[in-house]
Amino acid sequence: MWIGISVDEVQRAKPSGVGWMEYHWPLLFDVPTRRDECVAIVEGAGLPTPPRSSCWMCPYRSSAEWRHLRDSYPEDFEKAKKLEAEIQEKDRDGGIYLTRTLIDLADAPLDSKQTDLFGQCDSGFCFV
């Protein structure tokens, strides 16, 4: 499997852990490329600036990223709300949220600014 991790995210490159799958990181080893260089290549081709990639249920999203998902991809936003509700239903201790505000996604103040408290995804495979 080819994975597009750039050289400024080298700490995310980990073995697959699955015997039948081997990972390959072309942006690390074939053509070492930084994220800003990747963005420049895309923009140089006349395409819009790519957003930071993340899964529709990624708990590392900022309020602005959740708002963009809600406004631009309402089906995915609804899936995320449903997943969060399913997780909370099975959570015995309480307190599992997809938002950093620790408020249900359906009620979170997505139109306000929020501080990045938790950093970024470090594996690319959270399997939330």
C-alpha positions as CSV (number, residue, x, y, z in Angstrom):
1,M,0.0,0.0,0.0
2,W,1.4,3.4,-0.9
3,I,0.9,6.0,1.8
4,G,1.4,9.7,1.1
5,I,3.3,10.8,4.3
6,S,5.7,13.7,3.6
7,V,9.2,14.0,5.1
8,D,7.9,16.5,7.7
9,E,5.7,13.7,9.1
10,V,8.3,10.9,9.0
11,Q,7.3,9.9,12.6
12,R,3.9,8.6,11.1
13,A,5.7,6.0,8.9
14,K,5.2,2.7,10.7
15,P,5.2,-0.9,9.5
16,S,1.8,-2.2,8.6
17,G,1.6,-4.8,11.3
18,V,-0.3,-7.1,8.9
19,G,1.8,-9.9,7.4
20,W,0.2,-9.8,4.0
21,M,0.5,-6.0,3.5
22,E,3.6,-4.0,3.0
23,Y,3.6,-0.2,3.1
24,H,5.6,2.1,0.8
25,W,6.1,5.8,1.3
26,P,7.1,7.4,-2.0
27,L,7.2,10.9,-0.5
28,L,9.7,9.8,2.0
29,F,12.0,7.5,0.0
30,D,11.4,7.8,-3.7
31,V,11.0,11.5,-4.1
32,P,11.5,13.1,-0.6
33,T,8.9,15.8,-0.4
34,R,7.8,18.2,2.3
35,R,4.1,19.1,2.7
36,D,4.5,22.6,1.5
37,E,6.2,21.2,-1.7
38,C,3.3,18.8,-2.2
39,V,0.9,21.8,-1.9
40,A,3.0,23.8,-4.4
41,I,2.9,20.9,-6.9
42,V,-0.9,20.7,-6.6
43,E,-1.4,24.5,-6.9
44,G,1.2,24.5,-9.8
45,A,-1.1,22.2,-11.7
46,G,-3.9,24.8,-11.4
47,L,-5.8,22.8,-8.8
48,P,-7.2,24.3,-5.5
49,T,-5.0,24.1,-2.4
50,P,-5.6,20.7,-0.8
51,P,-6.8,20.7,2.8
52,R,-5.1,18.7,5.5
53,S,-6.3,15.1,5.1
54,S,-8.3,13.4,7.8
55,C,-11.0,10.9,8.1
56,W,-14.7,12.0,8.5
57,M,-14.6,10.8,12.1
58,C,-11.2,12.1,13.1
59,P,-11.2,13.4,16.6
60,Y,-8.2,15.6,15.8
61,R,-10.3,18.0,13.6
62,S,-10.5,21.6,14.6
63,S,-13.9,23.4,14.9
64,A,-13.3,24.9,11.4
65,E,-12.7,21.4,10.0
66,W,-15.9,20.1,11.6
67,R,-17.8,23.1,10.3
68,H,-16.4,22.5,6.8
69,L,-17.4,18.8,7.0
70,R,-20.9,19.8,8.2
71,D,-21.4,22.5,5.5
72,S,-19.7,20.7,2.6
73,Y,-20.2,17.0,3.3
74,P,-23.4,16.8,5.3
75,E,-23.7,13.0,4.8
76,D,-20.3,12.4,6.3
77,F,-21.1,14.8,9.2
78,E,-24.3,12.8,9.9
79,K,-22.2,9.6,9.8
80,A,-19.8,11.1,12.3
81,K,-22.7,12.1,14.6
82,K,-24.1,8.6,14.4
83,L,-20.7,7.0,15.2
84,E,-20.2,9.3,18.2
85,A,-23.6,8.4,19.5
86,E,-22.9,4.6,19.0
87,I,-19.5,5.0,20.8
88,Q,-21.1,6.9,23.7
89,E,-23.9,4.3,24.0
90,K,-21.2,1.6,24.6
91,D,-19.0,3.8,26.8
92,R,-19.3,2.8,30.4
93,D,-17.3,5.7,31.8
94,G,-18.8,8.5,29.7
95,G,-16.8,11.3,28.2
96,I,-16.0,10.0,24.7
97,Y,-16.5,12.7,22.1
98,L,-15.2,13.3,18.6
99,T,-14.8,17.1,19.2
100,R,-12.1,18.7,21.3
101,T,-14.7,20.7,23.1
102,L,-15.9,17.5,24.8
103,I,-19.4,18.3,23.7
104,D,-21.6,16.1,21.5
105,L,-20.9,16.8,17.9
106,A,-24.5,17.6,17.3
107,D,-24.3,20.4,19.9
108,A,-20.7,21.5,19.7
109,P,-20.0,25.2,19.1
110,L,-18.5,24.7,15.6
111,D,-18.7,28.3,14.7
112,S,-16.3,29.5,17.4
113,K,-12.5,29.4,17.6
114,Q,-10.9,26.6,19.6
115,T,-7.4,25.9,20.7
116,D,-5.5,22.9,19.4
117,L,-5.1,20.9,22.6
118,F,-4.4,17.5,21.2
119,G,-1.9,17.8,18.3
120,Q,-2.3,15.8,15.2
121,C,-2.9,12.3,14.0
122,D,0.3,10.3,14.3
123,S,-0.6,7.1,12.5
124,G,-3.1,7.8,9.9
125,F,-4.9,4.6,11.1
126,C,-7.0,5.4,14.2
127,F,-9.8,2.9,13.4
128,V,-12.1,5.0,15.7
